[in-house]
Amino acid sequence: MNRKVTIKFDENQSLTSQEIIDNLHAVYGKNAEIKVCPASNTASAYIHYGISELLTPEQALIFYDEPELYEKKLKLLRHEVVKTLLYILNDVIMENEEKFSN
């Protein structure tokens, strides 16, 4: 008989969600369904999580692979993330306005 097992825990050691997934796949196998999300359901937790997902992989790459260019490249990365966030914000505003009009 097959069994489905769900394990929930808070994880604060990994830099990225992908790192968590990779580590757990190594333990539980490639067929394991692993879902990573914020520890809280608050809007600010989701925003923090989203920004971390947008920023951290590239920031880590720059930090470890190009430390001499870190400050310069972080400034550019910050600009790109803010641009993405503004795009998403404007999209949500337009979607809301469309809903308000209906």
ZIHUGI-V80146 format. One record per backbone hydrogen bond with DSSP energy under -0.5 kcal/mol. NH is the residue of the N-H (numbers start at 0). CO is the residue of the C=O. Records with the same first field share a line. If there is no record, write none. Layout:
NH=CO + CO
This chain:
4=2
19=15
20=16
21=17
22=18
23=19
24=20
25=21
26=22
27=23
28=24
31=28
33=31
34=32
45=41
46=42
47=43
48=44
49=45
50=46
51=47
52=48
53=49
54=50
55=51
58=54
59=55
60=56
61=57
62=58
63=59
64=60
65=61
68=65
69=66
72=68
73=69
74=70
75=71
76=72
77=73
78=74
79=75
80=76
81=77
82=78
83=79
84=80
85=81
86=82
87=83
88=84
89=85
90=86
91=87
92=88
93=89
94=90
95=91
96=92
97=93
98=94
99=95
100=96
101=97 + 98
